[in-house]
Amino acid sequence: MTLGDRIRAHRELKGWKQRELAAATGKDGSYISMIENDQIPNPSRDTIEKFSHALDCTPNDLLGFPESL
């Protein structure tokens, strides 16, 4: 599962459309589409944090890392 897949899955769990995630993160709707389709391979740490905050999950959840190593 890719970063885009995990973002999409968390967004859908909240029942949000891409435009709602865009509004919650201050990003453009086209950016949301691009990141969910893995057209932006390395979003910044700040972007990951904005997404995790909006989606009520941790950055590690979005990146696919276990919480404890």
N, C-alpha and C positions, 0 to 999 in steps of 0.2 A: 504494500500500500504506500502510495506516495504522499508527500506533504499536501498536495492539492486534493487528493482523495480524502485525507483526514480532515482537512478544512471543510470540504463539502459535507462529509458525514456529520461533523459537529453542527454545521449550519442547519442541515436538514433535521437533526435531532431537536433543534430549537424551533423548528417549523418556519424558519426564515427563508425568504427569497434572497437572491444575491443583492438586490438593492437595499434590503434591510441590513445586511452585513456591511455593505458599503457605507451606509449612513452611520452605523455604530462605530466604524473604524476610521471614518474620514477619508476613505479611499474611493476612487471612482469605480462605478459598476463594471467598466471594461477591465479594470485591474483585477477585480474579484474573479471575473471569468478567466482571465489569463493565468492567475495563480492557481485556480482550481484545475485548469487544463495543463498545468506544469510548463507553461510558456515563460515563467519567471523562475529560473532554477534556484537562485539564492537570495530570497528576500532578506532584508536587514533584520537584525535582532529587534529593533524597535517595531518593525512591522509584525513580526511573530508575536511580540508581547501585546500589541494592539488586538490582534486576532484572538489570542488566548483569553484576554480580558473580556472581549465582546462575546466570546463563545462559552464563557464560564468553564474553562479548562486550563491546564498548565501549558507552558511552552513545550515541555517534554512530551505531553500528549500529542501535540501537533507534529512534533519532530519524530515521533515514534520511539522515543527513548523510555526505558523503564524509570519509574520514580526513584528507585534506590538501586545503586550499583554495588 
